[in-house]
């Protein structure tokens, strides 16, 4: 298993578009990357403009495949 946690700080006037694009991206990842076991984005209670991504891959090869797409 291979995991990654990433935080993004988004400009407030771009937040709605960022969230829309993330939803589309997650749908595509789910449909086309079988080695991606979990890929979620969540807000941060203390910072309305922050998003945290939690990514879990079957192995390092699955992660590398995700990075190439």
N, C-alpha and C positions, 0 to 999 in steps of 0.2 A: 504494500500500500504506500502511496505517496500523497502527501497533503500540503496544502499551501493556504495561508491566510493573508489577505491583502486589504489594506484600508485605502479608500479614496476619499479625498476631500473635494467636494464639488461646489462650484460657484452657485450661489443661491438662485440666480436667474437662469441657470441651466439644469437645475435639479429635476424638473418634470421630464425634460427631454432625455436626460441621463437615465432615469428610471424606466422610461419607455424603451429605450435602446437596450438596456440590460434585460428586460423581459423578453425581447425578441432574441437576443443573444442566448439566453438560457434555453429558450425553446429549441433553437438550432443545435446547441450543444447536446441537449437531451436526445434529439432525433438522430444526430449524426456522429456522435462520439461515444460508442459503447464502453470504452475504457474509462470514461468519466463517471464515477459512481455518485458523486454529489457535487453540485455547483449551485450555491445559493448566495443571494445578496440580502443583507439585512441592514436596517438603520441602526444608528447609535443614539441611545436615549439622551445623552448629554450634548449631542451635536447634530442638529437637524440636517446639516449639509454633509454629513459623513456617511459613507456606506462601507460595510465590511463584507468581503467575499470570502466564502469558505469553499475550498475546492478539494475534493478527494478523488484520487485516481487509482485505478487498479494496480498500477506500477509506474515506474519512471518512464517507460516507453509510451504509455498512455498520456502522461503529462507532456512529453516531447511532441507527440502527435497533436495535442491540443494547442501547443505553442506555434505549430506550423500552420494551423488552419486560419 
